[in-house]
């Protein structure tokens, strides 16, 4: 099942208290060889520096993971973090993401993935 078009996007992230823009977060299509990977999306969160360390990335990440699995019925969510960005690595680990590979180059990255949770019926 492919998610409805237009629901995979980066969205403005605003403070509830006053509506001020602090960055963008969301899920966007995972592309491989110029084709969308069916059942997958990429998680992104980009926040203004003055809002780092306040739990906003964790809150947004959790909300979009739930949205991706519960609403869009994704099978897998992936993302990448530049090596050295320990705060984002911690956020992803708290959300349950696992490192799947390490890309080394002029800019090195850790690649992460999170698969849809398996729900088991009680007594089966």
Phi and psi restraints in degrees (range 20) as a CNS / XPLOR table:
assign (resid 1 and name C) (resid 2 and name N)
       (resid 2 and name CA) (resid 2 and name C) 1.0 -93.0 20.0 2
assign (resid 2 and name N) (resid 2 and name CA)
       (resid 2 and name C) (resid 3 and name N) 1.0 135.4 20.0 2
assign (resid 2 and name C) (resid 3 and name N)
       (resid 3 and name CA) (resid 3 and name C) 1.0 -60.5 20.0 2
assign (resid 3 and name N) (resid 3 and name CA)
       (resid 3 and name C) (resid 4 and name N) 1.0 148.6 20.0 2
assign (resid 3 and name C) (resid 4 and name N)
       (resid 4 and name CA) (resid 4 and name C) 1.0 -58.3 20.0 2
assign (resid 4 and name N) (resid 4 and name CA)
       (resid 4 and name C) (resid 5 and name N) 1.0 136.3 20.0 2
assign (resid 4 and name C) (resid 5 and name N)
       (resid 5 and name CA) (resid 5 and name C) 1.0 -58.9 20.0 2
assign (resid 5 and name N) (resid 5 and name CA)
       (resid 5 and name C) (resid 6 and name N) 1.0 146.8 20.0 2
assign (resid 5 and name C) (resid 6 and name N)
       (resid 6 and name CA) (resid 6 and name C) 1.0 88.4 20.0 2
assign (resid 6 and name N) (resid 6 and name CA)
       (resid 6 and name C) (resid 7 and name N) 1.0 -12.4 20.0 2
assign (resid 6 and name C) (resid 7 and name N)
       (resid 7 and name CA) (resid 7 and name C) 1.0 -91.5 20.0 2
assign (resid 7 and name N) (resid 7 and name CA)
       (resid 7 and name C) (resid 8 and name N) 1.0 -17.3 20.0 2
assign (resid 7 and name C) (resid 8 and name N)
       (resid 8 and name CA) (resid 8 and name C) 1.0 -94.1 20.0 2
assign (resid 8 and name N) (resid 8 and name CA)
       (resid 8 and name C) (resid 9 and name N) 1.0 106.9 20.0 2
assign (resid 8 and name C) (resid 9 and name N)
       (resid 9 and name CA) (resid 9 and name C) 1.0 -166.2 20.0 2
assign (resid 9 and name N) (resid 9 and name CA)
       (resid 9 and name C) (resid 10 and name N) 1.0 163.1 20.0 2
assign (resid 9 and name C) (resid 10 and name N)
       (resid 10 and name CA) (resid 10 and name C) 1.0 -88.3 20.0 2
assign (resid 10 and name N) (resid 10 and name CA)
       (resid 10 and name C) (resid 11 and name N) 1.0 134.9 20.0 2
assign (resid 10 and name C) (resid 11 and name N)
       (resid 11 and name CA) (resid 11 and name C) 1.0 -117.6 20.0 2
assign (resid 11 and name N) (resid 11 and name CA)
       (resid 11 and name C) (resid 12 and name N) 1.0 148.4 20.0 2
assign (resid 11 and name C) (resid 12 and name N)
       (resid 12 and name CA) (resid 12 and name C) 1.0 -59.5 20.0 2
assign (resid 12 and name N) (resid 12 and name CA)
       (resid 12 and name C) (resid 13 and name N) 1.0 138.4 20.0 2
assign (resid 12 and name C) (resid 13 and name N)
       (resid 13 and name CA) (resid 13 and name C) 1.0 -111.6 20.0 2
assign (resid 13 and name N) (resid 13 and name CA)
       (resid 13 and name C) (resid 14 and name N) 1.0 122.2 20.0 2
assign (resid 13 and name C) (resid 14 and name N)
       (resid 14 and name CA) (resid 14 and name C) 1.0 -126.7 20.0 2
assign (resid 14 and name N) (resid 14 and name CA)
       (resid 14 and name C) (resid 15 and name N) 1.0 151.5 20.0 2
assign (resid 14 and name C) (resid 15 and name N)
       (resid 15 and name CA) (resid 15 and name C) 1.0 -72.6 20.0 2
assign (resid 15 and name N) (resid 15 and name CA)
       (resid 15 and name C) (resid 16 and name N) 1.0 133.3 20.0 2
assign (resid 15 and name C) (resid 16 and name N)
       (resid 16 and name CA) (resid 16 and name C) 1.0 -62.7 20.0 2
assign (resid 16 and name N) (resid 16 and name CA)
       (resid 16 and name C) (resid 17 and name N) 1.0 -36.5 20.0 2
assign (resid 16 and name C) (resid 17 and name N)
       (resid 17 and name CA) (resid 17 and name C) 1.0 -61.0 20.0 2
assign (resid 17 and name N) (resid 17 and name CA)
       (resid 17 and name C) (resid 18 and name N) 1.0 -43.8 20.0 2
assign (resid 17 and name C) (resid 18 and name N)
       (resid 18 and name CA) (resid 18 and name C) 1.0 -134.5 20.0 2
assign (resid 18 and name N) (resid 18 and name CA)
       (resid 18 and name C) (resid 19 and name N) 1.0 2.1 20.0 2
assign (resid 18 and name C) (resid 19 and name N)
       (resid 19 and name CA) (resid 19 and name C) 1.0 76.0 20.0 2
assign (resid 19 and name N) (resid 19 and name CA)
       (resid 19 and name C) (resid 20 and name N) 1.0 10.8 20.0 2
assign (resid 19 and name C) (resid 20 and name N)
       (resid 20 and name CA) (resid 20 and name C) 1.0 -76.8 20.0 2
assign (resid 20 and name N) (resid 20 and name CA)
       (resid 20 and name C) (resid 21 and name N) 1.0 141.1 20.0 2
assign (resid 20 and name C) (resid 21 and name N)
       (resid 21 and name CA) (resid 21 and name C) 1.0 -72.7 20.0 2
assign (resid 21 and name N) (resid 21 and name CA)
       (resid 21 and name C) (resid 22 and name N) 1.0 129.3 20.0 2
assign (resid 21 and name C) (resid 22 and name N)
       (resid 22 and name CA) (resid 22 and name C) 1.0 -123.9 20.0 2
assign (resid 22 and name N) (resid 22 and name CA)
       (resid 22 and name C) (resid 23 and name N) 1.0 -2.9 20.0 2
assign (resid 22 and name C) (resid 23 and name N)
       (resid 23 and name CA) (resid 23 and name C) 1.0 157.0 20.0 2
assign (resid 23 and name N) (resid 23 and name CA)
       (resid 23 and name C) (resid 24 and name N) 1.0 -156.7 20.0 2
assign (resid 23 and name C) (resid 24 and name N)
       (resid 24 and name CA) (resid 24 and name C) 1.0 -143.0 20.0 2
assign (resid 24 and name N) (resid 24 and name CA)
       (resid 24 and name C) (resid 25 and name N) 1.0 145.5 20.0 2
assign (resid 24 and name C) (resid 25 and name N)
       (resid 25 and name CA) (resid 25 and name C) 1.0 -145.6 20.0 2
assign (resid 25 and name N) (resid 25 and name CA)
       (resid 25 and name C) (resid 26 and name N) 1.0 157.9 20.0 2
assign (resid 25 and name C) (resid 26 and name N)
       (resid 26 and name CA) (resid 26 and name C) 1.0 158.7 20.0 2
assign (resid 26 and name N) (resid 26 and name CA)
       (resid 26 and name C) (resid 27 and name N) 1.0 -169.4 20.0 2
assign (resid 26 and name C) (resid 27 and name N)
       (resid 27 and name CA) (resid 27 and name C) 1.0 -119.5 20.0 2
assign (resid 27 and name N) (resid 27 and name CA)
       (resid 27 and name C) (resid 28 and name N) 1.0 134.2 20.0 2
assign (resid 27 and name C) (resid 28 and name N)
       (resid 28 and name CA) (resid 28 and name C) 1.0 -130.8 20.0 2
assign (resid 28 and name N) (resid 28 and name CA)
       (resid 28 and name C) (resid 29 and name N) 1.0 162.1 20.0 2
assign (resid 28 and name C) (resid 29 and name N)
       (resid 29 and name CA) (resid 29 and name C) 1.0 -58.8 20.0 2
assign (resid 29 and name N) (resid 29 and name CA)
       (resid 29 and name C) (resid 30 and name N) 1.0 138.8 20.0 2
assign (resid 29 and name C) (resid 30 and name N)
       (resid 30 and name CA) (resid 30 and name C) 1.0 -86.3 20.0 2
assign (resid 30 and name N) (resid 30 and name CA)
       (resid 30 and name C) (resid 31 and name N) 1.0 123.0 20.0 2
assign (resid 30 and name C) (resid 31 and name N)
       (resid 31 and name CA) (resid 31 and name C) 1.0 -108.3 20.0 2
assign (resid 31 and name N) (resid 31 and name CA)
       (resid 31 and name C) (resid 32 and name N) 1.0 138.2 20.0 2
assign (resid 31 and name C) (resid 32 and name N)
       (resid 32 and name CA) (resid 32 and name C) 1.0 -136.8 20.0 2
assign (resid 32 and name N) (resid 32 and name CA)
       (resid 32 and name C) (resid 33 and name N) 1.0 119.2 20.0 2
assign (resid 32 and name C) (resid 33 and name N)
       (resid 33 and name CA) (resid 33 and name C) 1.0 52.1 20.0 2
assign (resid 33 and name N) (resid 33 and name CA)
       (resid 33 and name C) (resid 34 and name N) 1.0 48.0 20.0 2
assign (resid 33 and name C) (resid 34 and name N)
       (resid 34 and name CA) (resid 34 and name C) 1.0 64.4 20.0 2
assign (resid 34 and name N) (resid 34 and name CA)
       (resid 34 and name C) (resid 35 and name N) 1.0 17.1 20.0 2
assign (resid 34 and name C) (resid 35 and name N)
       (resid 35 and name CA) (resid 35 and name C) 1.0 -121.3 20.0 2
assign (resid 35 and name N) (resid 35 and name CA)
       (resid 35 and name C) (resid 36 and name N) 1.0 141.2 20.0 2
assign (resid 35 and name C) (resid 36 and name N)
       (resid 36 and name CA) (resid 36 and name C) 1.0 -68.5 20.0 2
assign (resid 36 and name N) (resid 36 and name CA)
       (resid 36 and name C) (resid 37 and name N) 1.0 136.4 20.0 2
assign (resid 36 and name C) (resid 37 and name N)
       (resid 37 and name CA) (resid 37 and name C) 1.0 -85.0 20.0 2
assign (resid 37 and name N) (resid 37 and name CA)
       (resid 37 and name C) (resid 38 and name N) 1.0 114.6 20.0 2
assign (resid 37 and name C) (resid 38 and name N)
       (resid 38 and name CA) (resid 38 and name C) 1.0 -64.4 20.0 2
assign (resid 38 and name N) (resid 38 and name CA)
       (resid 38 and name C) (resid 39 and name N) 1.0 133.6 20.0 2
assign (resid 38 and name C) (resid 39 and name N)
       (resid 39 and name CA) (resid 39 and name C) 1.0 82.6 20.0 2
assign (resid 39 and name N) (resid 39 and name CA)
       (resid 39 and name C) (resid 40 and name N) 1.0 7.4 20.0 2
assign (resid 39 and name C) (resid 40 and name N)
       (resid 40 and name CA) (resid 40 and name C) 1.0 -130.2 20.0 2
assign (resid 40 and name N) (resid 40 and name CA)
       (resid 40 and name C) (resid 41 and name N) 1.0 155.9 20.0 2
assign (resid 40 and name C) (resid 41 and name N)
       (resid 41 and name CA) (resid 41 and name C) 1.0 -149.0 20.0 2
assign (resid 41 and name N) (resid 41 and name CA)
       (resid 41 and name C) (resid 42 and name N) 1.0 164.5 20.0 2
assign (resid 41 and name C) (resid 42 and name N)
       (resid 42 and name CA) (resid 42 and name C) 1.0 -108.7 20.0 2
assign (resid 42 and name N) (resid 42 and name CA)
       (resid 42 and name C) (resid 43 and name N) 1.0 131.5 20.0 2
assign (resid 42 and name C) (resid 43 and name N)
       (resid 43 and name CA) (resid 43 and name C) 1.0 -89.5 20.0 2
assign (resid 43 and name N) (resid 43 and name CA)
       (resid 43 and name C) (resid 44 and name N) 1.0 132.7 20.0 2
assign (resid 43 and name C) (resid 44 and name N)
       (resid 44 and name CA) (resid 44 and name C) 1.0 -133.8 20.0 2
assign (resid 44 and name N) (resid 44 and name CA)
       (resid 44 and name C) (resid 45 and name N) 1.0 142.0 20.0 2
assign (resid 44 and name C) (resid 45 and name N)
       (resid 45 and name CA) (resid 45 and name C) 1.0 -144.8 20.0 2
assign (resid 45 and name N) (resid 45 and name CA)
       (resid 45 and name C) (resid 46 and name N) 1.0 125.7 20.0 2
assign (resid 45 and name C) (resid 46 and name N)
       (resid 46 and name CA) (resid 46 and name C) 1.0 -132.8 20.0 2
assign (resid 46 and name N) (resid 46 and name CA)
       (resid 46 and name C) (resid 47 and name N) 1.0 113.9 20.0 2
assign (resid 46 and name C) (resid 47 and name N)
       (resid 47 and name CA) (resid 47 and name C) 1.0 -122.3 20.0 2
assign (resid 47 and name N) (resid 47 and name CA)
       (resid 47 and name C) (resid 48 and name N) 1.0 147.6 20.0 2
assign (resid 47 and name C) (resid 48 and name N)
       (resid 48 and name CA) (resid 48 and name C) 1.0 -59.5 20.0 2
assign (resid 48 and name N) (resid 48 and name CA)
       (resid 48 and name C) (resid 49 and name N) 1.0 142.0 20.0 2
assign (resid 48 and name C) (resid 49 and name N)
       (resid 49 and name CA) (resid 49 and name C) 1.0 -51.4 20.0 2
assign (resid 49 and name N) (resid 49 and name CA)
       (resid 49 and name C) (resid 50 and name N) 1.0 -39.1 20.0 2
assign (resid 49 and name C) (resid 50 and name N)
       (resid 50 and name CA) (resid 50 and name C) 1.0 -67.6 20.0 2
assign (resid 50 and name N) (resid 50 and name CA)
       (resid 50 and name C) (resid 51 and name N) 1.0 -9.0 20.0 2
assign (resid 50 and name C) (resid 51 and name N)
       (resid 51 and name CA) (resid 51 and name C) 1.0 -106.8 20.0 2
assign (resid 51 and name N) (resid 51 and name CA)
       (resid 51 and name C) (resid 52 and name N) 1.0 4.6 20.0 2
assign (resid 51 and name C) (resid 52 and name N)
       (resid 52 and name CA) (resid 52 and name C) 1.0 -68.2 20.0 2
assign (resid 52 and name N) (resid 52 and name CA)
       (resid 52 and name C) (resid 53 and name N) 1.0 151.0 20.0 2
assign (resid 52 and name C) (resid 53 and name N)
       (resid 53 and name CA) (resid 53 and name C) 1.0 74.9 20.0 2
assign (resid 53 and name N) (resid 53 and name CA)
       (resid 53 and name C) (resid 54 and name N) 1.0 13.5 20.0 2
assign (resid 53 and name C) (resid 54 and name N)
       (resid 54 and name CA) (resid 54 and name C) 1.0 -112.2 20.0 2
assign (resid 54 and name N) (resid 54 and name CA)
       (resid 54 and name C) (resid 55 and name N) 1.0 8.1 20.0 2
assign (resid 54 and name C) (resid 55 and name N)
       (resid 55 and name CA) (resid 55 and name C) 1.0 87.9 20.0 2
assign (resid 55 and name N) (resid 55 and name CA)
       (resid 55 and name C) (resid 56 and name N) 1.0 0.6 20.0 2
assign (resid 55 and name C) (resid 56 and name N)
       (resid 56 and name CA) (resid 56 and name C) 1.0 -67.6 20.0 2
assign (resid 56 and name N) (resid 56 and name CA)
       (resid 56 and name C) (resid 57 and name N) 1.0 -39.6 20.0 2
assign (resid 56 and name C) (resid 57 and name N)
       (resid 57 and name CA) (resid 57 and name C) 1.0 -64.3 20.0 2
assign (resid 57 and name N) (resid 57 and name CA)
       (resid 57 and name C) (resid 58 and name N) 1.0 -41.9 20.0 2
assign (resid 57 and name C) (resid 58 and name N)
       (resid 58 and name CA) (resid 58 and name C) 1.0 -63.6 20.0 2
assign (resid 58 and name N) (resid 58 and name CA)
       (resid 58 and name C) (resid 59 and name N) 1.0 -43.8 20.0 2
assign (resid 58 and name C) (resid 59 and name N)
       (resid 59 and name CA) (resid 59 and name C) 1.0 -63.2 20.0 2
assign (resid 59 and name N) (resid 59 and name CA)
       (resid 59 and name C) (resid 60 and name N) 1.0 -47.0 20.0 2
assign (resid 59 and name C) (resid 60 and name N)
       (resid 60 and name CA) (resid 60 and name C) 1.0 -66.3 20.0 2
assign (resid 60 and name N) (resid 60 and name CA)
       (resid 60 and name C) (resid 61 and name N) 1.0 -44.0 20.0 2
assign (resid 60 and name C) (resid 61 and name N)
       (resid 61 and name CA) (resid 61 and name C) 1.0 -58.8 20.0 2
assign (resid 61 and name N) (resid 61 and name CA)
       (resid 61 and name C) (resid 62 and name N) 1.0 -46.3 20.0 2
assign (resid 61 and name C) (resid 62 and name N)
       (resid 62 and name CA) (resid 62 and name C) 1.0 -60.3 20.0 2
assign (resid 62 and name N) (resid 62 and name CA)
       (resid 62 and name C) (resid 63 and name N) 1.0 -44.5 20.0 2
assign (resid 62 and name C) (resid 63 and name N)
       (resid 63 and name CA) (resid 63 and name C) 1.0 -63.6 20.0 2
assign (resid 63 and name N) (resid 63 and name CA)
       (resid 63 and name C) (resid 64 and name N) 1.0 -41.4 20.0 2
assign (resid 63 and name C) (resid 64 and name N)
       (resid 64 and name CA) (resid 64 and name C) 1.0 -76.1 20.0 2
assign (resid 64 and name N) (resid 64 and name CA)
       (resid 64 and name C) (resid 65 and name N) 1.0 -30.1 20.0 2
assign (resid 64 and name C) (resid 65 and name N)
       (resid 65 and name CA) (resid 65 and name C) 1.0 -64.4 20.0 2
assign (resid 65 and name N) (resid 65 and name CA)
       (resid 65 and name C) (resid 66 and name N) 1.0 -46.9 20.0 2
assign (resid 65 and name C) (resid 66 and name N)
       (resid 66 and name CA) (resid 66 and name C) 1.0 -60.7 20.0 2
assign (resid 66 and name N) (resid 66 and name CA)
       (resid 66 and name C) (resid 67 and name N) 1.0 -44.7 20.0 2
assign (resid 66 and name C) (resid 67 and name N)
       (resid 67 and name CA) (resid 67 and name C) 1.0 -59.4 20.0 2
assign (resid 67 and name N) (resid 67 and name CA)
       (resid 67 and name C) (resid 68 and name N) 1.0 -45.3 20.0 2
assign (resid 67 and name C) (resid 68 and name N)
       (resid 68 and name CA) (resid 68 and name C) 1.0 -62.9 20.0 2
assign (resid 68 and name N) (resid 68 and name CA)
       (resid 68 and name C) (resid 69 and name N) 1.0 -44.6 20.0 2
assign (resid 68 and name C) (resid 69 and name N)
       (resid 69 and name CA) (resid 69 and name C) 1.0 -81.7 20.0 2
assign (resid 69 and name N) (resid 69 and name CA)
       (resid 69 and name C) (resid 70 and name N) 1.0 -43.3 20.0 2
assign (resid 69 and name C) (resid 70 and name N)
       (resid 70 and name CA) (resid 70 and name C) 1.0 -79.9 20.0 2
assign (resid 70 and name N) (resid 70 and name CA)
       (resid 70 and name C) (resid 71 and name N) 1.0 -45.4 20.0 2
assign (resid 70 and name C) (resid 71 and name N)
       (resid 71 and name CA) (resid 71 and name C) 1.0 -89.3 20.0 2
assign (resid 71 and name N) (resid 71 and name CA)
       (resid 71 and name C) (resid 72 and name N) 1.0 -46.8 20.0 2
assign (resid 71 and name C) (resid 72 and name N)
       (resid 72 and name CA) (resid 72 and name C) 1.0 -89.8 20.0 2
assign (resid 72 and name N) (resid 72 and name CA)
       (resid 72 and name C) (resid 73 and name N) 1.0 -10.5 20.0 2
assign (resid 72 and name C) (resid 73 and name N)
       (resid 73 and name CA) (resid 73 and name C) 1.0 58.8 20.0 2
assign (resid 73 and name N) (resid 73 and name CA)
       (resid 73 and name C) (resid 74 and name N) 1.0 37.9 20.0 2
assign (resid 73 and name C) (resid 74 and name N)
       (resid 74 and name CA) (resid 74 and name C) 1.0 -67.0 20.0 2
assign (resid 74 and name N) (resid 74 and name CA)
       (resid 74 and name C) (resid 75 and name N) 1.0 153.9 20.0 2
assign (resid 74 and name C) (resid 75 and name N)
       (resid 75 and name CA) (resid 75 and name C) 1.0 -93.8 20.0 2
assign (resid 75 and name N) (resid 75 and name CA)
       (resid 75 and name C) (resid 76 and name N) 1.0 -28.6 20.0 2
assign (resid 75 and name C) (resid 76 and name N)
       (resid 76 and name CA) (resid 76 and name C) 1.0 -154.8 20.0 2
assign (resid 76 and name N) (resid 76 and name CA)
       (resid 76 and name C) (resid 77 and name N) 1.0 142.7 20.0 2
assign (resid 76 and name C) (resid 77 and name N)
       (resid 77 and name CA) (resid 77 and name C) 1.0 -121.1 20.0 2
assign (resid 77 and name N) (resid 77 and name CA)
       (resid 77 and name C) (resid 78 and name N) 1.0 132.6 20.0 2
assign (resid 77 and name C) (resid 78 and name N)
       (resid 78 and name CA) (resid 78 and name C) 1.0 -122.6 20.0 2
assign (resid 78 and name N) (resid 78 and name CA)
       (resid 78 and name C) (resid 79 and name N) 1.0 165.0 20.0 2
assign (resid 78 and name C) (resid 79 and name N)
       (resid 79 and name CA) (resid 79 and name C) 1.0 -166.4 20.0 2
assign (resid 79 and name N) (resid 79 and name CA)
       (resid 79 and name C) (resid 80 and name N) 1.0 169.9 20.0 2
assign (resid 79 and name C) (resid 80 and name N)
       (resid 80 and name CA) (resid 80 and name C) 1.0 -136.8 20.0 2
assign (resid 80 and name N) (resid 80 and name CA)
       (resid 80 and name C) (resid 81 and name N) 1.0 146.6 20.0 2
assign (resid 80 and name C) (resid 81 and name N)
       (resid 81 and name CA) (resid 81 and name C) 1.0 -132.2 20.0 2
assign (resid 81 and name N) (resid 81 and name CA)
       (resid 81 and name C) (resid 82 and name N) 1.0 134.1 20.0 2
assign (resid 81 and name C) (resid 82 and name N)
       (resid 82 and name CA) (resid 82 and name C) 1.0 -65.0 20.0 2
assign (resid 82 and name N) (resid 82 and name CA)
       (resid 82 and name C) (resid 83 and name N) 1.0 136.1 20.0 2
assign (resid 82 and name C) (resid 83 and name N)
       (resid 83 and name CA) (resid 83 and name C) 1.0 -55.6 20.0 2
assign (resid 83 and name N) (resid 83 and name CA)
       (resid 83 and name C) (resid 84 and name N) 1.0 134.5 20.0 2
assign (resid 83 and name C) (resid 84 and name N)
       (resid 84 and name CA) (resid 84 and name C) 1.0 103.9 20.0 2
assign (resid 84 and name N) (resid 84 and name CA)
       (resid 84 and name C) (resid 85 and name N) 1.0 -14.0 20.0 2
assign (resid 84 and name C) (resid 85 and name N)
       (resid 85 and name CA) (resid 85 and name C) 1.0 -92.1 20.0 2
assign (resid 85 and name N) (resid 85 and name CA)
       (resid 85 and name C) (resid 86 and name N) 1.0 72.4 20.0 2
assign (resid 85 and name C) (resid 86 and name N)
       (resid 86 and name CA) (resid 86 and name C) 1.0 -61.7 20.0 2
assign (resid 86 and name N) (resid 86 and name CA)
       (resid 86 and name C) (resid 87 and name N) 1.0 -33.6 20.0 2
assign (resid 86 and name C) (resid 87 and name N)
       (resid 87 and name CA) (resid 87 and name C) 1.0 -64.4 20.0 2
assign (resid 87 and name N) (resid 87 and name CA)
       (resid 87 and name C) (resid 88 and name N) 1.0 -44.2 20.0 2
assign (resid 87 and name C) (resid 88 and name N)
       (resid 88 and name CA) (resid 88 and name C) 1.0 -68.5 20.0 2
assign (resid 88 and name N) (resid 88 and name CA)
       (resid 88 and name C) (resid 89 and name N) 1.0 -35.7 20.0 2
assign (resid 88 and name C) (resid 89 and name N)
       (resid 89 and name CA) (resid 89 and name C) 1.0 -60.5 20.0 2
assign (resid 89 and name N) (resid 89 and name CA)
       (resid 89 and name C) (resid 90 and name N) 1.0 -44.1 20.0 2
assign (resid 89 and name C) (resid 90 and name N)
       (resid 90 and name CA) (resid 90 and name C) 1.0 -62.2 20.0 2
assign (resid 90 and name N) (resid 90 and name CA)
       (resid 90 and name C) (resid 91 and name N) 1.0 -41.3 20.0 2
assign (resid 90 and name C) (resid 91 and name N)
       (resid 91 and name CA) (resid 91 and name C) 1.0 -59.1 20.0 2
assign (resid 91 and name N) (resid 91 and name CA)
       (resid 91 and name C) (resid 92 and name N) 1.0 -48.6 20.0 2
assign (resid 91 and name C) (resid 92 and name N)
       (resid 92 and name CA) (resid 92 and name C) 1.0 -64.6 20.0 2
assign (resid 92 and name N) (resid 92 and name CA)
       (resid 92 and name C) (resid 93 and name N) 1.0 -40.3 20.0 2
assign (resid 92 and name C) (resid 93 and name N)
       (resid 93 and name CA) (resid 93 and name C) 1.0 -63.6 20.0 2
assign (resid 93 and name N) (resid 93 and name CA)
       (resid 93 and name C) (resid 94 and name N) 1.0 -39.6 20.0 2
assign (resid 93 and name C) (resid 94 and name N)
       (resid 94 and name CA) (resid 94 and name C) 1.0 -62.6 20.0 2
assign (resid 94 and name N) (resid 94 and name CA)
       (resid 94 and name C) (resid 95 and name N) 1.0 -31.3 20.0 2
assign (resid 94 and name C) (resid 95 and name N)
       (resid 95 and name CA) (resid 95 and name C) 1.0 -81.6 20.0 2
assign (resid 95 and name N) (resid 95 and name CA)
       (resid 95 and name C) (resid 96 and name N) 1.0 -6.4 20.0 2
assign (resid 95 and name C) (resid 96 and name N)
       (resid 96 and name CA) (resid 96 and name C) 1.0 99.3 20.0 2
assign (resid 96 and name N) (resid 96 and name CA)
       (resid 96 and name C) (resid 97 and name N) 1.0 2.2 20.0 2
assign (resid 96 and name C) (resid 97 and name N)
       (resid 97 and name CA) (resid 97 and name C) 1.0 -68.7 20.0 2
assign (resid 97 and name N) (resid 97 and name CA)
       (resid 97 and name C) (resid 98 and name N) 1.0 148.4 20.0 2
assign (resid 97 and name C) (resid 98 and name N)
       (resid 98 and name CA) (resid 98 and name C) 1.0 -119.7 20.0 2
assign (resid 98 and name N) (resid 98 and name CA)
       (resid 98 and name C) (resid 99 and name N) 1.0 142.6 20.0 2
assign (resid 98 and name C) (resid 99 and name N)
       (resid 99 and name CA) (resid 99 and name C) 1.0 -71.2 20.0 2
assign (resid 99 and name N) (resid 99 and name CA)
       (resid 99 and name C) (resid 100 and name N) 1.0 129.0 20.0 2
assign (resid 99 and name C) (resid 100 and name N)
       (resid 100 and name CA) (resid 100 and name C) 1.0 -107.8 20.0 2
assign (resid 100 and name N) (resid 100 and name CA)
       (resid 100 and name C) (resid 101 and name N) 1.0 -24.4 20.0 2
assign (resid 100 and name C) (resid 101 and name N)
       (resid 101 and name CA) (resid 101 and name C) 1.0 -162.5 20.0 2
assign (resid 101 and name N) (resid 101 and name CA)
       (resid 101 and name C) (resid 102 and name N) 1.0 166.8 20.0 2
assign (resid 101 and name C) (resid 102 and name N)
       (resid 102 and name CA) (resid 102 and name C) 1.0 -130.4 20.0 2
assign (resid 102 and name N) (resid 102 and name CA)
       (resid 102 and name C) (resid 103 and name N) 1.0 115.1 20.0 2
assign (resid 102 and name C) (resid 103 and name N)
       (resid 103 and name CA) (resid 103 and name C) 1.0 -95.3 20.0 2
assign (resid 103 and name N) (resid 103 and name CA)
       (resid 103 and name C) (resid 104 and name N) 1.0 122.5 20.0 2
assign (resid 103 and name C) (resid 104 and name N)
       (resid 104 and name CA) (resid 104 and name C) 1.0 -108.0 20.0 2
assign (resid 104 and name N) (resid 104 and name CA)
       (resid 104 and name C) (resid 105 and name N) 1.0 131.3 20.0 2
assign (resid 104 and name C) (resid 105 and name N)
       (resid 105 and name CA) (resid 105 and name C) 1.0 -174.3 20.0 2
assign (resid 105 and name N) (resid 105 and name CA)
       (resid 105 and name C) (resid 106 and name N) 1.0 -164.0 20.0 2
assign (resid 105 and name C) (resid 106 and name N)
       (resid 106 and name CA) (resid 106 and name C) 1.0 -55.0 20.0 2
assign (resid 106 and name N) (resid 106 and name CA)
       (resid 106 and name C) (resid 107 and name N) 1.0 -35.1 20.0 2
assign (resid 106 and name C) (resid 107 and name N)
       (resid 107 and name CA) (resid 107 and name C) 1.0 -124.4 20.0 2
assign (resid 107 and name N) (resid 107 and name CA)
       (resid 107 and name C) (resid 108 and name N) 1.0 117.5 20.0 2
assign (resid 107 and name C) (resid 108 and name N)
       (resid 108 and name CA) (resid 108 and name C) 1.0 -96.7 20.0 2
assign (resid 108 and name N) (resid 108 and name CA)
       (resid 108 and name C) (resid 109 and name N) 1.0 147.3 20.0 2
assign (resid 108 and name C) (resid 109 and name N)
       (resid 109 and name CA) (resid 109 and name C) 1.0 -135.3 20.0 2
assign (resid 109 and name N) (resid 109 and name CA)
       (resid 109 and name C) (resid 110 and name N) 1.0 149.8 20.0 2
assign (resid 109 and name C) (resid 110 and name N)
       (resid 110 and name CA) (resid 110 and name C) 1.0 -98.3 20.0 2
assign (resid 110 and name N) (resid 110 and name CA)
       (resid 110 and name C) (resid 111 and name N) 1.0 134.2 20.0 2
assign (resid 110 and name C) (resid 111 and name N)
       (resid 111 and name CA) (resid 111 and name C) 1.0 -105.2 20.0 2
assign (resid 111 and name N) (resid 111 and name CA)
       (resid 111 and name C) (resid 112 and name N) 1.0 133.7 20.0 2
assign (resid 111 and name C) (resid 112 and name N)
       (resid 112 and name CA) (resid 112 and name C) 1.0 -121.4 20.0 2
assign (resid 112 and name N) (resid 112 and name CA)
       (resid 112 and name C) (resid 113 and name N) 1.0 157.7 20.0 2
assign (resid 112 and name C) (resid 113 and name N)
       (resid 113 and name CA) (resid 113 and name C) 1.0 -147.5 20.0 2
assign (resid 113 and name N) (resid 113 and name CA)
       (resid 113 and name C) (resid 114 and name N) 1.0 155.4 20.0 2
assign (resid 113 and name C) (resid 114 and name N)
       (resid 114 and name CA) (resid 114 and name C) 1.0 -139.0 20.0 2
assign (resid 114 and name N) (resid 114 and name CA)
       (resid 114 and name C) (resid 115 and name N) 1.0 122.3 20.0 2
assign (resid 114 and name C) (resid 115 and name N)
       (resid 115 and name CA) (resid 115 and name C) 1.0 -94.0 20.0 2
assign (resid 115 and name N) (resid 115 and name CA)
       (resid 115 and name C) (resid 116 and name N) 1.0 155.1 20.0 2
assign (resid 115 and name C) (resid 116 and name N)
       (resid 116 and name CA) (resid 116 and name C) 1.0 -54.7 20.0 2
assign (resid 116 and name N) (resid 116 and name CA)
       (resid 116 and name C) (resid 117 and name N) 1.0 131.8 20.0 2
assign (resid 116 and name C) (resid 117 and name N)
       (resid 117 and name CA) (resid 117 and name C) 1.0 -61.8 20.0 2
assign (resid 117 and name N) (resid 117 and name CA)
       (resid 117 and name C) (resid 118 and name N) 1.0 141.0 20.0 2
assign (resid 117 and name C) (resid 118 and name N)
       (resid 118 and name CA) (resid 118 and name C) 1.0 -85.9 20.0 2
assign (resid 118 and name N) (resid 118 and name CA)
       (resid 118 and name C) (resid 119 and name N) 1.0 125.2 20.0 2
assign (resid 118 and name C) (resid 119 and name N)
       (resid 119 and name CA) (resid 119 and name C) 1.0 -102.8 20.0 2
assign (resid 119 and name N) (resid 119 and name CA)
       (resid 119 and name C) (resid 120 and name N) 1.0 124.4 20.0 2
assign (resid 119 and name C) (resid 120 and name N)
       (resid 120 and name CA) (resid 120 and name C) 1.0 -110.9 20.0 2
assign (resid 120 and name N) (resid 120 and name CA)
       (resid 120 and name C) (resid 121 and name N) 1.0 137.1 20.0 2
assign (resid 120 and name C) (resid 121 and name N)
       (resid 121 and name CA) (resid 121 and name C) 1.0 -70.9 20.0 2
assign (resid 121 and name N) (resid 121 and name CA)
       (resid 121 and name C) (resid 122 and name N) 1.0 140.8 20.0 2
assign (resid 121 and name C) (resid 122 and name N)
       (resid 122 and name CA) (resid 122 and name C) 1.0 -64.6 20.0 2
assign (resid 122 and name N) (resid 122 and name CA)
       (resid 122 and name C) (resid 123 and name N) 1.0 134.7 20.0 2
assign (resid 122 and name C) (resid 123 and name N)
       (resid 123 and name CA) (resid 123 and name C) 1.0 84.5 20.0 2
assign (resid 123 and name N) (resid 123 and name CA)
       (resid 123 and name C) (resid 124 and name N) 1.0 5.3 20.0 2
